[in-house]
Amino acid sequence: MAAIKQTFFQECEEQLAELETGLLAIESGETDEDTVNAVFRAVHSIKGGAGAFGLEDLVRFAHTFETTLDLVRSGQIQPDAGLIKLMLRSSDTLADLVRYSRDGGDKDDARVSQLHDELTRAADPNAVAAETKPAKKQPKNAARVPQPEPEPVEEPETSPEDDFVPITISFDDLLGGGGGETQDDGQQVYKIWFKPKPELYAKANDAIKLLREISALGDADIACDISEVPLLGELDPEGAYLSWNIRLATTEPEAKIREVFEFVEFDCDLTVEAEPTPDPDFEFVPEPIVPVDQRADEAGEGPLIPDAVLAKIAEIASAEPAKAMTAANSQAQPAQAAAQTTIRVDLDRVDRLIDLVGELVINQSMLTQRVTEAGIARLSDVAVGLDDLEQLTREIQDSVMAIRAQPVRPIFQRMSRVVREVADMTGKSVRLVTEGENCEVDKTVIERLADPLTHMIRNAIDHGLEKPEERVKAGKPEQGVVRMSAAHRSGRVIIEVSDDGAGINRARVKEIAIKKGVIEAGVQLSDGEIDDLIFAPGFSTASTVSDVSGRGVGMDVVKRSIQALGGRISISSKPGKGTVFTLSLPLTLAVLDGMVVTVAGQTLVVPLTAIVETLQPKASDVHGLGERAKVIAIRGSFIPLIDVGNKLGYREEEADPINSVAIMVESENRAQSALMVDGIIGQQQVVIKSLETNYGQVFGVAAATILGDGRVAVILDVDAIVAGNRSDTAKADVANRKRNAA
Amino acid sequence: MMHVKEHDVSKASELIAFRLGGQEFCVDIMSVRDIRGWTQTTPLPHSPEYVKGVINLRGSVLPVIDLAARLGFRSTEPTARHVIIVTQVGSQSVGLLVDAVSDILTINAETIQPTPDVASELARAFMKGVLAIEGRMISLIGLDSVLQSTRESSGTLN
């Protein structure tokens, strides 16, 4: 049960995403039927599933929400801006309730009941609804779990009169008068026989929805075959006795018809046959006909069979058994059809596979190296075979990495909620524009992006965008725009968060930086340098990563989180035009682009993201500073030189800078340092291996990797080494001062 | 971790015996995953002297401990004839550098005698007892304590 429940919550997440996408589409003006249906279906599915697990709060709220959506769907109320906003807030609350049901914790009952009331009010059937849908039905349903009710889900596409009221309709009437279309305009006539099995109902599907879906495809004549219905005494309440003969004239292909039944194909008997020409011999059963649309009302006549039997049939046909695992979801949509081709796999299994493929790649390159060492000719069969193997392993690696890759869409969607909330809080009107949601990134990268992005969005609205009146004064539209985009660029993902606000107030930033002691008063800084100050530690007060999603947290934390992902963040701002934050992130955390270097006889890997440039120090550029420290002069500024070999304890004596290669690295706060290594072997993509699994954290080492020769090499933790250097120097200073004082 | 060991010790169990600096030691065979010849290790920065470094064991990074140095003997100068016993306790794997593997023993828990008081404090911390077999004395190494202290000492370096 727990596993099923977990699946339900996973599906809820998907439905919630769907819901939000749909609502946002409606907000932007796409009020077509498909979108509205998708929104309705999402809420309905959540409700159905929640009912099966007895999550009453969720069911109750989802039901109210659904009722309102239903009215929108049937065109009885128009989705104006206010209603869409209400629905968006409802979807947030629905998401909260789902999370609450899953994780427990606090829930905002006040908010729920307030929205509940608002939704009920919005759904007040004061107009058309009043006569077709008894108003009392909504509060009644809303007040309790609607499960045992035979048909809790009303789907009045055209009329809410869904109850089975069989009526006789003359054949001519239906064909001639009903649809108003003939088979002339390229229509094909299909003969469909559809007999649901009990399982269909047991899975909370409903025949009438399928029939309605069919009738939406074209001109449908639907006849219910009740010949198999036994006498009441023998009737199994959970059995299925009805079948339907449908004659459908449509321009849609047969596949479209089958698509309708896609979700129930194993739970029903179904035949779909195309009639070559309009066939007058078609055995149309002139028996009670299930009304599918308004024609039924017009042609309505008295029932032909006793009411008691009819009531039973209606119950059977629309029973929604309590054991339903997932919600009724009978309308096949292309998107959902695609979803069927996916499987859920435990992430551990994928990671195991990725690990193994990583090993395969290493092994393959070892093999290649050995073969070369053995002096086998380049064109020999062995070498050629190895080349093929190499290509294959690369392809396998790429494909496996792609398994972990996920579109950034969910996280972008989550941001739209942040935008709404912050906009409400600050009283600003904000529109979020997203681009490139389909851009794929490693799952872990996506997960760990949520906090930094949330904070950046908050910042953009809170500090970036001006107040509406200021915007109008500046000649901008009152509504501010926050733009998020994702794109792949040369093996990395670039995510931009921009606003069209006032840009960074450099004078103020500088003032704060001086006040907080980040910079000395009177320092001359370029515009770019001032902008960068907002990433400086200490520029804002809080400093822990867990606080990122809170307020008033520094951009330095954001920057650190991004760097921890192997990414970089940069800022550019134009006064009056707005600010752009650009994140550059690796596609995956499993591999890393590194520079392979040698230090004191050891091979090390320096992450390429940290490296700015490499150079050969000239004697004239190296200066001693104090007792131990050395600096190197590069383009007029003095940058501390750090001997990696000495720092890592590989050698006692500091290396001679003149015989070393200096790797300029950038660490926190954009501070540059020069790492001295003995030589550079080359650049290479390496598979990251954990040291912590079997050993533990090591100072100055971020992780390990295995190089082509099968040896383990450690990956440098540049930040730690630079920070360690600083604290070493500081310690030496303190020691010196003590000595001097004594 | 402890459960496995204690369970095994209480009944008849198999041990792998090895030589180290002229003495004999043994570990529970259930913890041994692999025995391989010495390969050059990659030293880890700032590691204690008894940590020889890490090697690539079929794609994962395996730390190698010089057991002699760990027990307070003179540290080993490894040659091609030295052996790494790959052991696993819980989810942690560690390679133990020893001189040579000598024997596989089947013993009963009763055969294990308490470690004599004369052993050094350091050695006693890692020994669970001694065995008298055919006139030889074999010390039983408690792997969990060896691995545990490895973790701790690497942790304190941060």
Interface residues (C-beta under 8 A of the other chain):
Chain A: D355 L356 G358 E359 I362 N363 Q602 T603 K647 L648 G649 Y650 K689 S690 L691 T693 N694 Y695 G696 Q697 V698 F699 G700 V701 A704 I706 G710 R711 V712 A713 V714
Chain B: Q40 T41 T42 P43 L44 P45 H46 S47 V51 G53 V54 I55 N56 R58 G59 S60 V61 L62 P63 S91 Q92 S93 V94 T150 R151 S154 G155 L157 N158
